[in-house]
Amino acid sequence: MARPAGKAEKNAEQAPASARRGIQSIEVGFRILDVIRKAGRPLPLKEIADACELTVPNVHYYLVSFQKVGVVQQHADSGHYGLGPYALRLGLAALEQFDVFTTARPIMAEVAAITGHTVFLGVWGNKGPTIVYRVEGARSRPLLELRVGSVLPLLSSALGRNFLAHLPEASTRELLEQEMASSGLDGYGSAAGKSYTQQDVQAIRDEVLKHHLSRCRDALLPHFTSLSAPIFDMLGEMKAAITLMGPVGAIDDDLQSETARLLSEKARSISATAGWVEPQAR
């Protein structure tokens, strides 16, 4: 039978992460592993030691232990060290355990509390961009058209434009062709009276990819605006998005605004939890 946790153990578990006491040798060990991971190739011992600013003998001790558990392997032909099979199994297990819904919920609640407006989580479903979770802010207005389970259009919703820009064209082609064929008509699924050309579609894609954020104003719902930020997995593929929506004028929807930066920052933090590494700016 497991021993019940004592008071000191409970206090340690509940303490903020920054205040918890850790094991320094484990932190050093993962510094070494991170050097190998970032290199993207097996490295010689001295190069690893130099990158970690540690002595060669000290790094060697760590690598011997890592080899025993399979996190690191030494290549017989070169003697260089690379990540081992157990590192691969850890990565795959982390992928399987990552749940965008669970990770996004508290972050969405924070965004709703800061902005005062509605925040929803969207994924690519069988019929297109689909709302799977929603959080209300203190100043949110009723949005009955945007319930959990609602499927949104590609062209006239910020969520849809995000997927349009980031998914392979083969994934969005059928839905895009349907919307373009019916564009110019009033009704849910296209901007009222708005016709879209191929040039318009490309301009939407370009803007989203440039700003890493999509915006749609006075289109899906009259007098409402929305900003949507993509969530990526460790392979860099878009899996979901968090979208902020509110009345025009009540939300600063400029793509360089503090609101836009907040939304982008929170989406990036969710992506980082999924193992995504932000590309370095060139």
Salt bridges, closest charged atoms under 4 A:
GLU9 OE2 - ARG3 NH2 3.05
ASP34 OD1 - ARG37 NE 2.79
ASP34 OD2 - LYS38 NZ 3.33
GLU47 OE2 - ARG41 NH2 3.08
ASP50 OD2 - LYS46 NZ 2.92
GLU110 OE2 - LYS266 NZ 3.07
GLU136 OE2 - ARG134 NE 2.40
GLU207 OE2 - ARG215 NH2 3.71
ASP233 OD2 - LYS239 NZ 3.76
GLU237 OE1 - LYS239 NZ 3.64
ASP253 OD2 - ARG217 NE 2.79
GLU258 OE2 - ARG261 NH2 2.62
GLU278 OE1 - ARG268 NE 3.63
